[in-house]
C-alpha cells in the first residue's frame, strides 16, 4: 500500500516504476484489487506527498502507506465528470475552518476509506475550475449513499457519497485555496499511468489464458494453436501487449525522473486501455463458447477491461490531452476551439 512512498513516511521507498509493476501484476490476477491500490496510492497518498505541508505529510501519509487507512479520491459529481471544473460541492469558511456540503459519484474505496481527498468549490463566483480547492477529509466526514453494481471490477467498491455540512480545520486544505484543480490534474497525470498498467495486466492475463488454451484444445485432430487463424490472433495479442508495455514503462520512467509526462501518460492509457478491450475480446474468441461462460476467467478480463477506457479520463479526453500537447495549445485555446 506504500510501494513508492519514502521510508520516512512508512512506505517501502521503491521508485515509481516499481509501483507500476506492482499494479500490473496485481491486475493480472484481479483488476479490482489493482484499482483499489492504484486509487489509494496514485490519487490520495502521492498528492499529499506532493502538495502537502510537512505537518500534513507526517500526519496523513504514514497510516496510508502502512495500510492502516484506505484512501479515496472524491472529484466526480453527477454533472461534473469529464468536465471536472463544473463541480458543485462547496466549502464555506467558518470559525473552525471550512464547512463542506455536496455529493459525489463513482468514488472508489469510499465505503472503507479512512482518508478522503475531496474537491470543493471555495469561490462560488470564480468561473470553471478557478474556484476549486482540495481538502483532506476523514472517512467519518462522508456518508455513503450507494454501492454501485458494475459490469466488472467487482472486488473493488464504487460509491455515491454525500458530505452534509462536515466541519474541518484550516489545516485540512491541501495546497493553496483555489488551486485544487491543479492538484486534481497533476494527480490524474500520474494516476492514468497506473490505470494503463492495470489495463496491461488484464490483457496479459487474457493472453496467458488464451495461449494455454490454444495449446491444449483440440479440433479436427490437432491443437487449435496449429491453425493459422489462432496463431495470428495470438501474434497480434503479444505484439500489442508489448507495445502497450513500452508506452506504460516510458511514462513511468518520465514521472520517476521528474520530467514532463502528461502526453506520455495519456498515450499509455489511451493505447493500453483500448488494446485491453480488443485483446480480451480476442481471448474469448479463442476460447469459443467456453469463453462466454464463467467456467473460465476470460469473460471477467473482458468485463474488467472496459472501464479502463473510461475512468481517470475517458479515451476521448486522452485524445484531447495528446492533441493539446502535440499542437502546443493552451487550455484557453482548446476551450475556444
C-alpha positions as CSV (number, residue, x, y, z in Angstrom):
1,X,0.0,0.0,0.0
2,X,3.0,2.3,0.1
3,X,5.3,0.9,-2.5
4,X,6.7,4.2,-3.8
5,X,6.3,6.1,-0.5
6,X,9.6,7.1,1.2
7,X,10.6,5.0,4.1
8,X,10.5,8.1,6.4
9,X,6.7,8.2,5.8
10,X,6.1,4.4,6.4
11,X,6.5,3.3,2.8
12,X,8.7,0.8,1.1
13,X,10.9,3.5,-0.5
14,X,10.7,2.0,-4.0
15,X,10.6,4.0,-7.2
16,X,7.5,4.8,-9.3
17,X,8.3,2.2,-11.9
18,X,8.4,-0.5,-9.2
19,X,4.9,0.7,-8.1
20,X,3.7,0.4,-11.7
21,X,5.0,-3.1,-11.9
22,X,3.1,-4.0,-8.7
23,X,-0.2,-2.6,-10.2
24,X,0.4,-4.6,-13.4
25,X,0.9,-7.8,-11.5
26,X,-2.0,-7.3,-9.1
27,X,-4.3,-6.5,-12.1
28,X,-3.0,-9.6,-13.9
29,X,-4.6,-11.6,-11.0
30,X,-7.5,-9.3,-10.1
31,X,-8.0,-5.9,-11.6
32,X,-10.4,-4.8,-8.8
33,X,-7.5,-5.2,-6.3
34,X,-5.3,-3.4,-8.7
35,X,-7.5,-0.3,-8.9
36,X,-8.1,-0.3,-5.1
37,X,-4.3,0.1,-4.7
38,X,-4.0,2.5,-7.6
39,X,-6.6,4.9,-6.3
40,X,-5.2,4.6,-2.7
41,X,-1.7,5.4,-3.8
42,X,-1.8,7.5,-7.0
43,X,-4.9,9.5,-6.2
44,X,-4.5,10.0,-2.4
45,X,-1.1,9.3,-0.9
46,X,1.1,10.8,-3.7
47,X,-0.9,14.1,-3.9
48,X,-0.5,14.6,-0.2
49,X,3.2,13.9,-0.5
50,X,3.5,16.3,-3.5
51,X,1.3,19.2,-2.3
52,X,1.0,18.7,1.5
53,X,2.8,20.7,4.2
54,X,5.4,18.9,6.3
55,X,2.7,18.5,9.0
56,X,0.2,17.1,6.5
57,X,2.7,14.6,5.2
58,X,3.7,13.4,8.6
59,X,0.1,13.2,9.8
60,X,-1.7,11.6,6.9
61,X,0.8,9.6,4.8
62,X,2.2,7.0,7.3
63,X,-1.3,5.4,8.0
64,X,-1.9,5.3,4.3
65,X,1.5,3.8,3.5
66,X,1.1,1.2,6.2
67,X,-2.3,0.2,5.0
68,X,-4.0,1.3,8.2
69,X,-6.2,3.7,6.3
70,X,-7.5,3.2,2.8
71,X,-7.5,6.3,0.5
72,X,-10.4,7.5,-1.6
73,X,-10.4,10.3,-4.3
74,X,-13.6,12.3,-4.5
75,X,-13.8,14.6,-7.6
76,X,-16.5,13.3,-9.9
77,X,-20.2,14.5,-9.5
78,X,-23.4,13.9,-11.4
79,X,-22.8,17.0,-13.5
80,X,-19.0,17.0,-13.3
81,X,-17.4,14.0,-15.0
82,X,-15.1,14.8,-17.9
83,X,-15.9,18.5,-17.1
84,X,-14.4,18.3,-13.7
85,X,-14.4,22.1,-13.4
86,X,-18.2,22.1,-13.2
87,X,-18.4,20.6,-9.7
88,X,-20.9,22.0,-7.2
89,X,-19.7,20.7,-3.9
90,X,-18.9,23.8,-1.9
91,X,-16.6,24.6,1.0
92,X,-17.5,27.7,3.0
93,X,-15.3,29.3,5.6
94,X,-16.5,29.3,9.2
95,X,-15.0,29.8,12.7
96,X,-13.4,26.3,12.7
97,X,-12.0,26.4,9.2
98,X,-14.3,25.0,6.5
99,X,-17.8,23.7,6.2
100,X,-18.3,21.3,3.3
101,X,-21.6,20.3,1.7
102,X,-22.2,18.3,-1.5
103,X,-22.5,15.0,-3.3
104,X,-20.0,12.9,-5.2
105,X,-20.4,10.0,-7.6
106,X,-18.3,7.0,-8.8
107,X,-16.0,7.2,-5.8
108,X,-13.7,4.2,-5.5
109,X,-12.9,2.8,-2.0
110,X,-15.3,5.3,-0.3
111,X,-17.1,2.9,2.0
112,X,-13.9,1.7,3.6
113,X,-11.9,4.9,3.3
114,X,-10.0,6.3,6.3
115,X,-8.7,9.3,4.3
116,X,-10.6,11.1,1.5
117,X,-9.1,13.6,-0.9
118,X,-12.1,15.7,-1.8
119,X,-12.5,18.7,-4.1
120,X,-15.0,21.5,-3.4
121,X,-15.7,25.0,-4.7
122,X,-14.4,27.7,-2.3
123,X,-15.1,30.6,-4.6
124,X,-18.7,30.4,-5.9
125,X,-18.1,33.3,-8.3
126,X,-15.0,32.1,-10.0
127,X,-15.6,30.5,-13.4
128,X,-14.9,26.9,-14.2
129,X,-12.0,25.4,-12.2
130,X,-10.8,28.7,-10.8
131,X,-12.6,28.5,-7.5
132,X,-11.9,24.8,-6.7
133,X,-9.8,23.7,-3.7
134,X,-8.7,20.3,-2.4
135,X,-9.3,19.1,1.1
136,X,-8.2,16.1,3.2
137,X,-11.2,14.5,5.0
138,X,-11.5,11.6,7.3
139,X,-13.8,8.7,6.4
140,X,-16.4,9.7,9.0
141,X,-16.8,13.1,7.3
142,X,-18.7,11.5,4.5
143,X,-21.8,9.3,4.2
144,X,-22.1,6.5,1.6
145,X,-25.5,6.5,-0.1
146,X,-25.0,3.8,-2.7
147,X,-22.9,0.8,-3.5
148,X,-22.7,0.7,-7.3
149,X,-23.4,-2.5,-9.2
150,X,-20.9,-2.7,-12.0
151,X,-20.1,-4.7,-15.2
152,X,-16.7,-5.6,-13.8
153,X,-14.1,-4.9,-11.1
154,X,-16.5,-6.5,-8.6
155,X,-13.8,-6.9,-6.0
156,X,-13.5,-3.1,-5.9
157,X,-16.2,-1.0,-4.3
158,X,-17.6,2.1,-6.0
159,X,-19.9,4.5,-4.1
160,X,-22.0,7.6,-4.2
161,X,-21.3,9.8,-1.2
162,X,-22.6,12.9,0.4
163,X,-20.9,15.4,2.7
164,X,-23.5,17.0,5.0
165,X,-22.0,20.1,6.4
166,X,-18.8,18.5,7.6
167,X,-16.7,20.9,9.6
168,X,-12.9,20.6,9.2
169,X,-9.9,22.7,10.3
170,X,-7.9,25.0,8.2
171,X,-5.1,22.5,8.3
172,X,-7.1,20.2,6.0
173,X,-6.7,22.5,3.0
174,X,-4.3,20.8,0.6
175,X,-2.1,23.2,-1.4
176,X,-3.5,26.7,-1.8
177,X,-7.1,27.9,-1.8
178,X,-8.4,28.0,-5.4
179,X,-5.6,25.8,-6.7
180,X,-7.4,22.5,-6.2
181,X,-7.8,21.9,-9.9
182,X,-4.0,21.9,-10.3
183,X,-3.9,19.2,-7.6
184,X,-6.5,17.2,-9.4
185,X,-4.9,17.4,-12.9
186,X,-1.4,16.7,-11.6
187,X,-2.9,13.7,-9.7
188,X,-4.6,12.4,-12.9
189,X,-1.4,12.8,-14.9
190,X,0.2,10.2,-12.7
191,X,-2.9,8.2,-12.0
192,X,-3.6,7.5,-15.6
193,X,-0.2,5.7,-15.8
194,X,-1.5,3.4,-13.1
195,X,-4.7,2.7,-15.0
196,X,-2.6,2.0,-18.1
197,X,-0.7,-0.6,-16.0
198,X,-4.0,-2.1,-14.9
199,X,-5.1,-2.5,-18.5
200,X,-1.8,-4.0,-19.3
201,X,-2.1,-6.6,-16.5
202,X,-5.6,-7.5,-17.6
203,X,-4.5,-8.0,-21.2
204,X,-1.5,-10.1,-20.2
205,X,-3.8,-12.4,-18.1
206,X,-6.1,-12.8,-21.1
207,X,-3.2,-13.6,-23.4
208,X,-1.7,-16.1,-21.0
209,X,-5.1,-17.9,-20.7
210,X,-5.7,-17.9,-24.4
211,X,-2.3,-19.2,-25.3
212,X,-2.5,-22.0,-22.8
213,X,-6.0,-23.0,-24.0
214,X,-4.9,-22.9,-27.7
215,X,-2.1,-25.3,-26.9
216,X,-4.5,-27.7,-25.1
217,X,-7.8,-27.5,-27.1
218,X,-8.0,-30.0,-30.0
219,X,-10.3,-29.7,-33.0
220,X,-10.1,-31.6,-36.4
221,X,-7.5,-33.8,-34.9
222,X,-5.0,-31.1,-34.0
223,X,-4.4,-28.4,-31.4
224,X,-6.2,-25.1,-32.3
225,X,-2.7,-23.5,-31.8
226,X,-1.7,-25.2,-35.0
227,X,-4.3,-23.3,-37.1
228,X,-3.1,-20.1,-38.7
229,X,-6.2,-18.1,-37.6
230,X,-5.4,-18.7,-34.0
231,X,-1.7,-18.2,-34.5
232,X,-2.3,-14.7,-35.9
233,X,-4.7,-13.8,-33.1
234,X,-2.0,-14.7,-30.6
235,X,0.7,-12.9,-32.5
236,X,-1.4,-9.7,-32.6
237,X,-2.1,-10.0,-28.9
238,X,1.6,-10.5,-28.0
239,X,2.6,-7.6,-30.2
240,X,0.0,-5.1,-28.9
241,X,0.7,-6.1,-25.3
242,X,4.4,-5.4,-25.8
243,X,3.7,-2.1,-27.4
244,X,1.5,-1.1,-24.6
245,X,4.1,-2.2,-22.0
246,X,6.7,0.0,-23.6
247,X,4.4,3.0,-23.6
248,X,3.5,2.4,-19.9
249,X,7.0,1.9,-18.7
250,X,8.2,5.0,-20.7
251,X,5.6,7.2,-19.0
252,X,6.5,5.7,-15.6
253,X,10.2,6.4,-16.2
254,X,9.5,10.0,-17.1
255,X,7.4,10.6,-14.0
256,X,10.1,8.9,-11.9
257,X,12.7,11.3,-13.3
258,X,10.6,14.3,-12.6
259,X,10.2,15.1,-16.3
260,X,7.0,16.2,-18.1
261,X,4.8,13.1,-18.6
262,X,1.3,14.4,-19.3
263,X,1.5,13.4,-23.0
264,X,3.3,10.1,-22.4
265,X,0.8,9.1,-19.7
266,X,-2.2,10.0,-21.9
267,X,-0.7,7.9,-24.8
268,X,0.0,5.0,-22.5
269,X,-3.6,5.0,-21.0
270,X,-5.2,5.5,-24.4
271,X,-3.4,2.7,-26.1
272,X,-3.3,0.2,-23.2
273,X,-6.9,0.6,-22.4
274,X,-8.2,0.2,-26.0
275,X,-5.7,-2.7,-26.5
276,X,-7.0,-4.4,-23.4
277,X,-10.6,-4.2,-24.6
278,X,-9.7,-5.5,-28.0
279,X,-7.5,-8.3,-26.9
280,X,-9.7,-9.6,-24.1
281,X,-12.4,-9.9,-26.7
282,X,-10.0,-11.9,-28.9
283,X,-9.2,-14.2,-25.9
284,X,-12.9,-15.0,-25.6
285,X,-12.9,-15.8,-29.3
286,X,-10.1,-18.2,-29.0
287,X,-11.9,-20.0,-26.1
288,X,-15.1,-20.1,-28.3
289,X,-18.3,-21.0,-26.4
290,X,-16.3,-21.7,-23.2
291,X,-15.0,-18.2,-23.2
292,X,-18.6,-16.9,-22.8
293,X,-19.1,-18.9,-19.6
294,X,-18.0,-18.2,-16.1
295,X,-16.2,-21.5,-16.0
296,X,-13.1,-19.7,-17.5
297,X,-11.7,-16.4,-16.5
298,X,-11.6,-14.6,-19.9
299,X,-15.1,-13.3,-19.6
300,X,-14.1,-11.5,-16.4
301,X,-11.0,-10.0,-18.1
302,X,-13.3,-8.7,-20.9
303,X,-15.6,-7.1,-18.4
304,X,-12.8,-5.6,-16.3
305,X,-11.0,-4.1,-19.3
306,X,-13.8,-1.9,-20.5
307,X,-13.7,0.5,-17.5
308,X,-10.0,1.4,-18.2
309,X,-11.2,3.3,-21.3
310,X,-13.5,5.4,-19.0
311,X,-12.1,6.3,-15.6
312,X,-9.2,8.5,-14.8
313,X,-10.2,10.3,-18.0
314,X,-12.0,8.7,-21.0
315,X,-10.2,7.8,-24.2
316,X,-11.8,10.9,-25.7
317,X,-10.3,13.1,-23.0
318,X,-6.9,11.4,-23.5
319,X,-7.0,12.3,-27.2
320,X,-7.7,15.9,-26.3
321,X,-4.8,15.9,-23.9
322,X,-2.5,14.4,-26.5
323,X,-3.7,16.8,-29.2
324,X,-3.2,19.8,-26.9
325,X,0.3,18.7,-26.2
326,X,1.4,18.0,-29.7
327,X,-0.2,21.2,-31.1
328,X,1.1,23.4,-28.3
329,X,-2.5,24.5,-27.4
330,X,-3.2,26.2,-24.1
331,X,-6.3,25.4,-22.0
332,X,-7.9,28.6,-23.2
333,X,-7.2,28.0,-26.9
334,X,-8.6,24.5,-26.6
335,X,-11.7,25.7,-24.9
336,X,-12.2,28.3,-27.6
337,X,-11.8,25.7,-30.4
